[in-house]
Amino acid sequence: MSHQLIEVQDLRTHFHVEGGVIPAVDGVSFTINEGETLGIVGESGCGKSVTALSILRLVPQPPGKIVEGNVFLRDIDLLTLSESEMRKVRGNEISMIFQEPMISLNPVFKVGDQISEAIRLHQGLGKSAAWQKSIDALASVGIPAPKDRVNDYPHQMSGGMRQRVMIAMAISCNPSLLIADEPSTALDVTIQAQILDLMVQLQNELGMAILLITHDLGVIAEIAHHVAVMYAGLIVESAELTQIFERPLHPYTQGLLNSTPKLGSGGEKLTVIEGVVPDPMHLPPGCRFEPRCKYAVERCKHEIPAPEYLEQEHLVRCFEARKFL
């Protein structure tokens, strides 16, 4: 039986900008068990990446600020740690893969130097031992001739290779949690599949949990065990993968699934979610999805639905969700 690794409780991260406050993450709660994958899915700007950055306390301050909540790694609340204590967590207990490896990797250092730096910092190894472990890390993510490629600079590698280097760097200290923010977005479909297969393989080998952030339900279906659907700073539905795909209870989740191409659909037109994501500085007074929802009733305009378990471990924020049971 898996034990709970991460518990996020009522997390709120706001950005103070000219003209007001943006509640980018506005009361998000979820748990991740050891060795399992939680996929957070939603449109751009819904708060997915800010949630991940908040867990690692990497939100730029100013303009951002974590204003409320708890992030427990086992029994330790990360939001109460000093900055020096938090640096021991980042890259060691919790690692992150960012969207664009060309931006994340330093162009003037060899990839081996960049991987070994984290190893020396967190594991106290000498230069030669850390260099050898960097070679081993590159080998573990399927990079051919790792003894040669460890001396390459990022520009000498393809996009898929750079992403593998980012994964090698992230797993080099055997983290308990790997946060993957759109890990395959910039890659072509074939390389994307290889990266996802690699993440599953490494998870099975190392036993790490994964927090996968994406807007792509196909990626979620590939590797996630549980799914949280975000909209305008809130988790509007969360459940096991099969529950989300077989019986979604929130109209937004249904819209996402209906707008996803399916094999054997015969070329039929995709359903579009009408309207646009609300302006985060001028959110609707009631349900945030109400202006786009075809099932909305009068109370949806004035009341914010509370999260409610309608089935075992199936959480939803919607007054009309019961009609879909």
N, C-alpha and C positions, 0 to 999 in steps of 0.2 A: 504494500500500500504506500502511495506517494505521500510525503510530508510537505506541508506548506513551506514554500521558500520565500515568496514575496507577498506582502499584503499592503495594498494601497487603500487608504481610508479617507474619503471625502477630500480629495486633493483639489486645491484651487490655486491656479497660477494666473495672475493678471498682468497686463501690460499697460503702463501709464503712458499715454501718447497725447499729442496735442489735440485737445478737444474732448478728452474723456478717458475712460478706462475700458480696456478690452478684456473680458473674462474668457481667455483662451481655453482654460481648463476650469470647469465650474462645478466641482463636486463629484469627481470621478473616484470610483471604488472598484477594485477587482483583486483577485488573488491568482498566484501562479504556483503550482506544485513543482517539486523537484522533478527534473527530467521530462517535463511536459511543455507544450507550446501553446501560448495564448496569442491569437491573431487579433490585432486591432485594425478595423477596416472603416473607411469613411472617405468622403470627398476631401479634396485639398482645402486646408484651412479649418478643418473641424477640431483640431487640437491633438492629433495623434502624436506628432513629433514633439510638441511641447510637453506632453505627458512623459515621454521617454527622457527628455532633457531634464525634467523636474525630478525624476527618480535619481538621476546622477548629479543633480544640483548643478547643472550646466546652463541654466537659463540666464541670459545676459542681464545683469543688474547694474544700472538701469538699462532699459525701461521695464524689464520684467521683474516679477517678485512672486515667490511662493507665499501666499497669504494665509493659507490654512491647510490642515490635513496632516496625515502621518504616512510614512513609507517604511514599513518594517521589513528588514532583511533578517529572516528568522526572528530573533527577539530584539533586534537593535533598530531603533528609529533613526533612519539616515538623516532626517531633517534636524535632528538634535546634535549631530556630530560637528566637531570643529572642522575647519577646512583642511588641516593637516591630517586628521583622522579620515576625512572623506577621500583624500588623495590615495590612501591605502586601499580603499574600496574600489575606486575607478581603475579599470584595467586589470584588476586582480580578482576580486569577487564578482564584479559586474563589468562586462566589456560591451562595447558598442561598435557596430558597423554602420557607417554613414552612407547616404545615398550615392554620392559621387566620389569615388576613390581618388580621382585625379586632384580633387580639391583637398581631400583629407591627408594624402601622402605628401610629404615635403619633397619638392622636385630636385633639391640640391644634395640630398643624402641618398646613399644606396639603400635598397629595401632591407638588406640585412642589418644595417645600422639602426634603422627605424624599429625593426622587430626586437633586436637585442637590447635596445634602450629600455623598453618596458620590462623585459626579463631581468635585467640587472637591477632596475629600480625596485621591483616587487619581490624578487626571489634571491637577491643578494649574490648572484653568481659572478664570477670573474669574466673578463672580456672574451677569452677563448671559449669558455664553457657556454656563455650566452650566445656566441656566434654559432657554435655547433647546434644549440637548441633552436636557433633561427632556421638553420638548414633543415632540421627535423620538422619544424613547423611548416615550412614550404613543401616538404615532401608529403606531409599529412594532408595537405589540401590539394594534392594532385598536380603540383607544378613540376614539369619534367626537368631533369638535370639541376636539382636544387643547389648543388655546390657551385654551379656557374651562375644561376639566376640570382643568387643571394647578393652578387656584386652588381646587379643591374640597377639603373635608376628608373623611377616610375615611367618616364616617357619612352623607355625602351620596351615597355610591355603593352599588350593589348588591354582593352577594357575588362575582359573576363579575367585575365591574369592579374590585373591590379585589384580586382575585387577579391580574388583568391588570396592575394597578399594581405588585404585588409582582414580577411577571415583568419589567416595565419597569425596576424598580430593580435587579434581579439582572443584567440584560444591559447596563445602561447603560455599563459599563466594558469590554464585550466580553470576558467571562471565557473561560478555556480549558475550565473545568468548571462546569456548573450542577448543583447538588444540589437535587432536588425531593422534598420529604418530604410524601407524600400530597397532591399539589398540587390534586386535584379532589374530595377526599372530602366536603367540606361543600357541594358544589354539586349542583344537579339534573342529570339525565342529559344534557339538551341542552347546558347550559353546560359540563358536564364534557367532552363531545366537542369543543366549541370550544376549550377550554383545551389539550387534548392535541394537536389539530391545530395550534394556534398554536406549541406547543413544538417540534413536528416542523418546521414552517415556519422558525422561528428557527434551529433547529439546522442546517438546510440552507443558510440564508443566512449564518450567522456561523461555521459549522464547529466549534461547540463540542461537547464531550462532555457527556453527561448521566448522572448517577447518580439513578435513579428509585426511590424507596422507596414501597412500597404493600402492602396486603394483598389487592388486587384483581387477579386473574389476567387479567381482561378488559382492564384498563389496561396490564398488561405486554404482552399480545398486540398491543396497538395500536401501541406505539412502541419496544419494546426490541429490541436486537440479540442481547444475551446475558442470561441469567437466572441469579441466584444465589438458592437457596432456603435460608432461615435457620430454625433451630429451636433454641430454648433456648441462644442465644449462639453457635451453630456454623453454618457453611455446610454443609448436608448433601448438596447437589447443585448443580452449576453446569454450564452448557453453552450452546450456541447456542439461540436461541428455538425453532426448529423441532424440535431434539432433545428439548427439555423437553416440548413439547406432543405430539409424535408417539410418543416412547418414553421416558417417565420411568422412572428406574431405582431411585429411592428410594421406599419405601412411603409416606412422608409427602407427597412430591410427587404421587404417585398419588392419595392421599386428597384433597389440595387440588383437583386437577383433577376428581375424581369428585363433589366437593361443589359444583361450579360449575354453575349453570343453563346449558343449551345450547338453541339454537334448534332447533325441530323434534323436541324430546324427547317431545312428546305428553303433557306433564303428569306424567311418571313421577317418583316420589319421588327426591330427592337422597340420595346416600350420605353418611352422617355419619361423621366420624372419632371413634371411641369414646374416652372418657376426656377428660382435661384436660391442659393444659401443666403440666409439673412445677414444683413450688416451687423457685425459683432458689437458695434457701438449702439445699435438701435434694434435690440432683439425684441421679438413679439412678446407681449405681456403674458401670454399663456403658453401652450405647447409650442416649441420652437419650430416644429415641422408643420404646424397648422396651416400656414399660408399655401403650402404645396400639397396638402393631404386631401384626397377625395373622400375620405371617411370622416372628416372633421365634423363635430357637432358644436353647438353653441358654447358649451363649457370649455371646449378646447381653446377658445379665443381669450379666456380670462384666467384659467387655472393651469398651473404647471403640473403635469401628471407625476405622481411619486413613483419611484421604482417599486415593482410588485412581482413576487414570484407566482406565476400562474401555473407552472408545472415544476417538478423537481429540478432545481438548478437552472430554471429558465426564467430569467429576469427581463421585464419589459416596462417601459414608461409609455403607457398609452391607455386612455379611457375606453377605447373601443376594441382593445386587443382580444377580449373574451369571445368576440364573434368569430375569431379565426381558429378557436380551439376545436 
